Amino acid sequence: MNPSETPLLAIHGLERRFGALVALRGVSLVVAPGEVVLLLGPNGAGKSTLLRCIAGLARPSKGRVEVSGRNVHADPEARRPLGLLSHQSFLYEDLTARENLRFAAELHGLDSVATRVEQALADARLTSRADTRVFGFSQGMLQRLAIARATLHDPALLLLDEPFTALDAAAARSLRERIAAERDAGRAVVCVTHEPAELWEIASRVIVLRGGVVVADEPRPPDLGEFRAGYDALVTP
């Protein structure tokens, strides 16, 4: 990226406290268009908290998050280019799959809503269940629908928290293909995962958190086995 260009995502000295607990400590990083970043670390490292801060759902105790130069906590419009898949699905159980997607489309002010929704249902392999209330969906179906909701507005920056949870082989393959397509289209993806093999060949970069601190930030090494060999040393205090 040219130094004069405004980065897609810039995090400056981010700190997040929960009382005496410091979940994030001085996190600073930049993500450019076309990057697929794996965010790794042990349980409690601050990975999900970092995604929530980027998405504007959690307010940092210190520091700031900027998307295309706009502070996501001071300017709600800065959040429009973001898509988030978190542990909270943001789905309404009393609505059908189609109604959930239509509601999300209207929130984003999208055009061609019906066409977008039908395509998203087809991509999620949920067309046959489009008019079924989400209340009765399996975990895999919920995850596929949540991914469809998160990507419906073609976000410039996609934030994924354990996106492969409950997906079958076909859905996992489809998600990998979607992430690769996002990368090739010049969009960026930041993905929290406990299993880097799911996206290793697609990823461009690896960031490791330990105790809320970035302990590694590097281009994705060619060999996953070699990376695993050094990973324990990175995350062990």
N, C-alpha and C positions, 0 to 999 in steps of 0.2 A: 504494500500500500504506500502511495506517495505521502510523505510527511505532511504535505499541505492539505490532504484530504481529511474530511471529518469521518471518523470510524463509525461503522454501523452500531457497534456497542463499545462503550468505554466505561469502565468502573474505576473510580478513584478513591483509594483509601477507605474502603467499605468496612464498617464495623457494625455488628448487630449484637446487642446485649439482651438477655432475659434475666433481669435482676442482676445477681452476682455472676451468672453464667455468660461468658463471652462466646457466642456461636461463630462469629466471623471476626477476624482480626486483620485490619489493614490490607484487605484484598484489593488489588489493582490489576486490571487486565484489559486488553483490547481484542475485539473479534471483528474480523473483516468479512465482507461479502464473499461467499463461496467457501467459507470454512465450515468443517464439521468437527466440533470440539467434543472430545470425551472428557467428562468431569468425573473423576474417580476419587475414591477414598473410603475408609472404613465407616461403619455406622457411627453417626454422631459427629462426622467431620465437618458438617455445615453445608453439604451439597444442596439439599432441598431448600434450606434457608436462603442460600445464594440465589437459586432460581426464583424463589418467591420475591426476593428483593429486586431482581432484574425485572420481574413482571409487574412490579408496583404493588404487590399484595402484602408485602411486609416493608415497613419503613426503617431504613438504616438508622442506627444510633449516631453514626458519624459517616462522612463520605457521601458520595453521590453516584447515581447510575444515569448514564446518558445514552439515548438511542438517537442516532443521527444528530448528535449535538444538543438534544433536548432532554432535560431532566425529567425522568419518568414520575418522580414524586412531586414535582411542582407543576407539571404540564400533562394533564390527562391525555391530550392528543398524542403525546409521545408514545403512548402504549398501543396505539392503533396498529403499528406494523408488527406487533408481537402475537405469537400463538403459543399457548401454554397447555401442556399435558402434565397434570400433577396427580398426586394421590387422591385429591378431590376431583371427581369427574366433571363437575359443573353441569351435570345432566339432571333433568327434572323427572323423577320416577313416575309421576302421574301423567306425563305427556308421552306420546308415541315417539318413535325414532324420528319420523319425518317432522313432527311438531318441534322436537328439540332442535333439529338443524334449521328449520325455518325461523325459529325464535332467534337463534344465534346469528343467522344471516341478516335479520332485521335489525338486531343490535348493532351490527357492523355497517348498516346502511348499504348493503350490497344490491347490485342490480341483477336481473335475470335470476331471481331467487329460486323459482321452481326448477329451472335447469340445473343450477348449482347443487341444489339439495338432492335431486335425483341422481346426479353423477356421483355425489359423495356417498349416497346410499349404495350405489352399485360398486364403487371402489371398496367399500367396507363389507361387501357381500351381505348386505342387510335389506335388499330390495323386498324380499319375500316377507320380511318382518317389519316393514316400514310403518305399518299402522298398528303395531303392537306396542302397548305401554311398556316403557323401559323397566318398570317394576319387576317384570318376570324374566328379564334377560340374564343369561349366564355371565360370568366374569369376563370371558373372552369376548362376548358380544358387546358388553359394556365398554371394554377397552377399545374395541374397533370403532364404536360410535363416538367415544371420547376423542379419539385421534381424528375422526372425521370432523368433529366440532372444532378442534384446535387448528385444523388446517383449511377450514372452509373458506376463509378470506384471503388465502394465499399470503401468509405473513412473510415479511422480509427476514424475520428472526424467529426461529422455532425453538422453543424451550421444552425439552422432553425429560420427564422424571420416570425412569424405569419403564420405558414404553413397550418393552417386549413381554411384560408381565401378562400371563394368561393367554398369550397369543399362540395359536397352533402354527404349524410349520408354514402353511400357505400364507397366513396373515403376517407372520414374521418376515417372510420373503417379500411380500408386497410392501411392508413398511421400509425395509432396506432399499427397495427400488425407489420408493417415494423420497427417501432422504437423499439418495444419490441424485435424483432428478432435481431436488431443491438446490443441492450443491452446484449442479451443472447450470442451473438457471441463475446463479449468482446470489442465491439466498444463503443464509447462515443457519446452522443448527448447533445448539449446545445440548448435549445429552448426558444425563446422569445415568449410570448403569453399574451394576455389580458384576457384569460379565462383558468385558470389552470385546470379546471375540465376536459378538453380535454385529459390531460395526467397525471392526478393526481395519478392514481393507478399504472402507469408505472414508474413515476419519483422516483428517489432515493434521490433527494436533491433540495432545494429551495434557490435561491439567490435573494435578493430584492435590487434594486438600487433606490436611491432618490437623485436627484441633482448631479448625477455622482459619488456618494459615495455608497459603499456597506454598507447597514444598517442591513442586516440579511444574514446569510449563515449557513444553518442548514439542517440536514436530513429531508426529507419530513415528516411532521407530519401525523399521521394516519388519522386524521379527518379534512377534507377540511373546514367544517363549523367552526370549532374552529380556524383554521388558518385565515379564512376570518374575524372573529371577531376581531383579533388583527392586521390585515393588515393595516387598515386605520391609526392606530397609528404609524405604521412604515413609512408610506409614507406622512404623514402630517407634515409639518415643525413645 
